[in-house]
Structures are given as C-alpha cells and as structure tokens.
Amino acid sequence: YTPKQLLSKRLFWMIWVTMALVISGGLMSIGLFPVYGSSIGLASAEAALAVSIFSAFNGFGRPLAGLLADRFGVMRVMIVTYCIQTLTLLSFPILAVNQLGLSISAALLGWGFAVTLGLFPVLTAICFGIKHLGVNYGLVFTAFGVGALAPSLGTWFSSTNRGDALPFFAAGILAAVG
C-alpha cells in the first residue's frame, strides 16, 4: 500500500490506536517507578533500579520478541504480551509492594515495550507490504507521539496522590482497550 492508501484503511487506524494505547502504559509507568518505589518504603536507588530493569527487558527483549514472533506468530506474541501487561498494570498495587514485586512489574512492562517496538514494524509489513514500509511504519509510529503524552497525565495523577497506583491502573485500562 502507498501511504495515501494506508491512511484510508480501517486496519491502519486500528493498529495506530492500539499502538498509542499500549505505548501509553509503558511510557507512563517508567517515569513513575521511582516515585512509587519511594512510596512503598524503598530507598531512592532501590526504587530507581526498576527503571534499569524496565530498560534492560525493553532492549534485550526485542530480539527475543522477534524470535518468538517468527516461531508463534506476531499476533499471538502481541496478544499474550498485552494481556500480561494489562494484568501487571491492573494488579500493580498488589504486585509491587516491595523491591522484588516492583522489579518483576518493571521487567514485565519492559517486555511489553520490547514487543511493541519490536513487532509493530513487522505487523505493518505483514498488513501493508514492504514497498513503502519506511513511510508506512513512520505513519504508524506517530502513535508513539500520542502515547508520549501519557507520562504528563501520569505525573499529574501521581503529584495529586503521591505514590498512588492510579496511573498504573489507568495504564492498565489503556492496555486492555488496546
């Protein structure tokens, strides 16, 4: 598909909205790990460790996401991952009550980010072909920009209710809808 044809397809908009929703959860949560960690009694360095864990799973998870997608299919990997991401975010106040729980949550959410950034280009190629993949995926990737607005909302929630898990719950709803 040409970029013009792509923009007229319902499937493009479904993919775009899905990416915007699931990316919002990852971007919202990564910035709130230290604040949330401090609210459950962790030292600043312990709380900030969650950001490093998220980042490691995000970075190193991308090749694994590709391997799993090659073996089981892109949609299967994405659906399972986003179910895990949704459950992690919705159960955040129950799961992330100590260093281990926060670290596991960060790892699972980092994995979700890895799948998103590793497999949406593949999904775009599968759905719309490779001839215009650079431009077409660029159009899909504009959803990341919309998702980048989520951290501001999460920070606002967090500043009004310091340490509250509400932003994580909101991100879980977004992931579930996505």
Secondary structure, 3 states (H helix, E strand, C coil): CCHHHHHCCHHHHHHHHHHHHHHHHHHHHHHHHHHHHHHCCCCHHHHHHHHHHHHHHHHHHHHHHHHHHHHHCHHHHHHHHHHHHHHHHHCHHHHCCCHHHHHHHHHHHHHHHHHHHHHHHHHHHHHHCCCCHHHHHHHHHHHHHHHCCHHHHHHHHHHHCCCCCHHHHHHHHHHHHC
